[in-house]
Amino acid sequence: MKKTVRILDTLLLLVTGCVFLYGVYVSLMQEGGTLDYAVLSTLECILMLYGGIFCLLSFLYQRKRKTGVCIPVLRCSVYLSVTAWCLYGLIFLKGHYGLYPTSLQEGVKIFRLGTVCLLVEWLLSEKGHFWKQFTWSGMILFVIYCVVALVTGYTGHGIGLNGHVYPYPFLDVDMLGWQIVIPNIILVLFEIWVFDRLWIFVDQSLRRREKNHGKKV
């Protein structure tokens, strides 16, 4: 049974990686067959690349091993970052996504599909590889992204789309001012931190449950 689950888990990593990379391709491809590389500045595309490449590396790692996961801290970073931003987008960015190019709107849909695949893979995979000390790994990408977005926007080389200097509403210094943007960033990071700690708690709890069940059997 465990061997079968392991095989399914490994195959799902391959599927998930391909879904994410296909989402990047769809996001880039404009009408007329031209590529718009500007969309790569969005967190959705960055996270699809991040998740896609990692899932394919994990597939290569697991197909030769009976147990274990590929680079636990990186796995934790990918899974927490992708799912946290997908959830944030579903709750807070619905209206903002309507401003995206059509191709990127389709890419966002694939991003969500890939996130579902990632969640299913986690359910099938070994638990207990998400640790408290890895909480920062699920936040570091957002911190770097916010810094880059603010610095490039402040210097007049913003990474927003369709004429916008800043990529997301909560980062728009021109509209909100620094006195609102900074608290916004702190709030978003706090929300991500809470989300990450909850998922780590659930992962560790399921691992303990599996161990106890194994002892009873």
C-alpha positions in Angstrom: 0.0 0.0 0.0 2.7 2.5 1.0 4.6 1.6 -2.2 1.6 2.4 -4.3 1.0 5.7 -2.5 4.6 6.6 -3.0 4.3 5.9 -6.8 1.2 8.0 -7.0 2.8 10.8 -5.0 5.9 10.8 -7.3 3.7 10.9 -10.5 1.7 13.7 -9.1 4.9 15.7 -8.6 5.5 15.3 -12.3 2.0 16.4 -13.2 2.1 19.4 -10.8 5.4 20.6 -12.1 4.1 20.4 -15.7 0.9 22.2 -14.7 2.8 25.1 -13.2 5.2 25.5 -16.1 2.3 25.3 -18.5 0.7 28.1 -16.5 3.8 30.2 -17.1 3.7 29.5 -20.8 0.0 30.5 -21.0 0.7 33.7 -19.1 3.5 34.7 -21.5 1.7 33.9 -24.7 -0.2 36.8 -26.1 -2.7 37.0 -29.0 -0.8 36.8 -32.3 1.8 34.4 -30.8 4.0 37.0 -29.2 5.5 36.6 -25.7 5.1 39.2 -23.0 8.0 38.8 -20.6 6.7 41.6 -18.4 4.2 39.2 -16.8 7.1 37.4 -15.2 7.2 40.2 -12.7 4.0 39.0 -11.1 4.1 36.8 -8.0 1.8 34.3 -9.7 4.4 33.6 -12.5 7.3 33.7 -10.1 5.6 31.1 -7.9 4.6 28.9 -10.8 8.2 28.8 -11.9 9.4 28.2 -8.3 6.8 25.5 -7.8 7.2 23.9 -11.2 11.0 23.6 -11.1 10.9 22.3 -7.6 8.2 19.7 -8.3 10.2 18.3 -11.3 13.3 18.1 -9.2 11.4 16.3 -6.5 10.0 13.9 -9.1 13.6 13.0 -10.2 14.6 12.7 -6.5 11.7 10.5 -5.4 11.6 8.1 -8.4 14.9 6.6 -7.2 14.1 6.5 -3.5 11.6 4.6 -1.4 11.3 7.3 1.4 12.2 10.9 2.0 11.5 14.2 0.3 13.7 16.6 -1.7 15.4 19.3 0.4 12.8 19.8 3.2 13.4 23.5 3.8 13.0 24.2 0.1 9.9 22.0 -0.1 8.4 23.9 2.9 9.2 27.2 1.2 7.6 26.3 -2.1 4.4 24.7 -0.6 3.8 27.5 2.0 4.6 30.3 -0.5 2.4 29.0 -3.3 -0.6 28.1 -1.2 -0.5 31.3 0.9 -0.4 33.5 -2.2 -3.1 31.5 -4.0 -5.4 31.9 -0.9 -4.6 35.6 -0.6 -5.4 36.2 -4.3 -8.7 34.4 -4.0 -9.7 36.5 -1.0 -8.2 39.9 -1.8 -7.2 40.2 -5.4 -10.3 39.2 -7.4 -10.9 42.7 -8.7 -7.2 43.3 -9.4 -6.9 40.2 -11.6 -9.4 41.8 -13.9 -6.8 44.4 -14.8 -4.4 41.7 -16.0 -3.9 40.8 -19.7 -6.2 38.0 -20.8 -3.3 35.5 -21.1 -2.3 36.2 -17.5 -5.8 35.8 -16.2 -5.8 32.3 -17.8 -2.4 31.7 -16.2 -3.9 32.6 -12.8 -6.5 29.9 -13.2 -3.8 27.3 -14.0 -1.9 28.6 -11.0 -4.9 27.7 -8.8 -5.2 24.3 -10.4 -1.5 23.7 -9.8 -2.0 24.7 -6.1 -4.8 22.1 -5.8 -2.4 19.5 -7.2 0.2 20.6 -4.7 -2.2 20.2 -1.8 -3.2 16.7 -3.0 0.5 15.8 -3.3 1.1 16.9 0.3 -1.8 14.7 1.5 -0.2 11.7 -0.2 3.3 12.5 0.8 5.3 11.8 4.0 4.3 14.2 6.8 6.6 15.8 9.4 9.0 17.6 7.0 7.5 21.1 7.8 9.2 22.4 10.9 8.7 25.5 13.0 12.2 26.7 12.2 11.2 26.6 8.5 8.5 29.3 9.0 10.8 32.0 7.6 11.1 29.9 4.4 7.5 30.5 3.5 7.9 34.3 3.9 11.3 35.1 2.5 10.1 35.3 -1.1 7.4 37.8 -0.2 9.8 40.0 1.7 12.3 40.0 -1.2 9.4 40.7 -3.7 8.0 43.6 -1.7 11.5 45.2 -1.3 12.1 44.9 -5.1 8.7 46.2 -6.0 9.0 49.3 -3.7 12.6 50.1 -4.7 12.0 49.8 -8.4 8.8 51.8 -8.1 10.5 54.5 -6.1 13.3 54.8 -8.7 10.8 55.1 -11.5 11.2 51.6 -12.9 8.2 49.9 -11.5 7.3 46.2 -12.2 3.5 46.7 -12.4 1.5 45.8 -15.5 -0.6 48.0 -17.8 1.0 51.2 -16.9 1.0 50.6 -13.2 4.2 51.3 -11.3 3.4 48.9 -8.4 2.3 45.3 -9.1 -0.4 45.0 -6.4 -2.9 47.4 -4.7 -1.5 47.0 -1.2 1.9 48.1 -2.5 0.8 51.2 -4.4 2.7 54.0 -2.8 1.5 56.6 -5.3 -2.1 55.9 -4.4 -1.9 55.0 -0.7 1.3 56.7 0.5 4.1 55.1 2.6 2.1 55.5 5.8 -0.4 53.0 4.6 1.8 50.7 2.4 4.2 49.8 5.2 1.5 48.7 7.6 -0.1 46.8 4.7 3.1 44.9 4.1 3.4 44.1 7.8 -0.2 42.9 7.9 0.2 40.7 4.8 3.4 39.2 6.2 1.7 38.5 9.6 -1.2 36.8 7.8 1.3 34.6 5.9 3.1 33.9 9.1 -0.1 32.7 10.8 -1.0 30.6 7.7 2.5 29.0 7.7 2.4 28.2 11.4 -1.0 26.6 11.1 0.1 24.4 8.2 3.3 23.4 10.0 1.2 22.5 13.0 -1.2 20.3 11.0 1.7 18.6 9.2 3.5 17.8 12.4 0.2 16.6 14.0 -0.5 14.3 11.2 3.0 12.9 11.4 2.5 12.2 15.1 -0.8 10.5 14.4 0.8 8.3 11.8 3.5 7.3 14.2 1.0 6.5 17.0 -1.1 4.5 14.6 1.9 2.5 13.5 2.8 1.7 17.1 -0.8 0.4 17.7 -0.7 -1.7 14.6 
